[in-house]
Amino acid sequence: MSAVVILVLGALTAFAPLSIDMYLPSLPMLGRELAAPAASVKLTLSAFLIGLAAGQLLYGPLSDRFGRKAPLIAGVALYTLASIGCAYAATVEALIALRVLQALGGCAGMVITRAIVRDLVEGAEAARLFSTLMLVMGVAPILAPLLGGYVLIWFGWPAIFWFLALFGAACLAGIVFVLPETRPPELRTDGGVGATLATYGRLLVSRRFLGFVLSTGFPISGMFVYITASPHLLIETYGVAPEAYGWVFGANAAGLIGASQLNRVLLRRFSVERMLALGVAIYLAGALALLAVAAAGIGGLPTLLVPLFLTIASLGIIMPNAAAAALSGEAVHAGSASALIGTIPFVIGALAGATVAALPTGSALAMAGVIAGCAGLGFLANRTLARPAA
């Protein structure tokens, strides 16, 4: 696989982190300029997550039936147009609706990229390729808050969405001119809604598949809790400047990238499932340490950031291995399986994000408590459902 194709695939997986992280520094300003309460502004994030979850259920089966490129083109075009609409939103209600449309388009890149990887490789090789894509994708969480903070100061929040529209247009060009079609006509599935629902039903009652998905779904939802709560917590409670917030966020993303590349190396010695179990255990340890520090209320912001870094970084081990394990053996319905791998974490994440949004704004303990709960459930799923039957 050429470096250019990997770059395009990495960019397609970056739609979600870029679309979420770049506008995070603008949340307090959005509330003031749109005359909306903090809870309503946070719903622009929850709405985006709901759109990501719902859209993947559509694109997965479509990519199995009609090939990978056509649904990708349609989705990325919708994302680009919705981003332009977000820039013109005059009310928080309009922004919420447009963010749903933006997510419904952008999620095509996420779900179909995983299916393309499964078309080409599986097992440990797939996990290594997912780790490589995370190297490309991980640049987005590092640069996006930094860039978003400065764009916010220099040009205002609408310019953030104009940038996202340009990114969408660039990805659209990459799909058309660079990306190969990995699902030839002879491998495409037949059947309509009934066949799709039957496939989803089969996957959802598969104990191991569900175990792998929940092993990553709950930890990812903990990250969404951090994304939802951190702007108000860091900027308003701890007085971090919007542009400095990007550096804090970027440090966590750098840890995730580093862990994903360490995962590539360790996969030469250890199995995909063993690495997944290790990542989930590290995530739980970091989350419990975060909860303890927040409950004790000692040390201020620096003591919160250390266990938070460990928690987010461990996702670099969890995510590629969980995806590879869940997709193993699903060559025929890779798109549908990929849809559930993406949808379930975002459904959990939307619920967890809404939970922390309903709790006191700027509370470190509220954020840490929900993250720890997600960590415990992910650990439980990995140790029970994902384990081979006795």
Secondary structure, DSSP 8 states (H G I E B T S, - for coil): --HHHHHHHHHHHTHHHHHHHTTGGGHHHHHHHTT--HHHHHHHHHHHHHHHHHHHHHHHHHHHHH-SHHHHHHHHHHHHHHHHHHHT--SHHHHHHHHHHHHHHHHHHHHHHHHHHHHH--HHHHHHHHHHHHHHHTHHHHHHHHHHHHHHHHH-THHHHHHHHHHHHHHHHHHHHT----S-GGG-----HHHHHHHHHHHHT-HHHHHHHHHHHHHHHHHHHHHHHHIIIIIIIS---HHHHHHHHHHHHHHHHHHHHHHHHHTTTS-HHHHHHHHHHHHHHHHHHHHHHHHHT-SHHHHHHHHHHHHHHTHHHHHHHHHHHHHTT-STTHHHHHHHHHHHHHHHHHHHHHHHHHS-TT-HHHHHHHHHHHHHHHHHHHHHTTS---
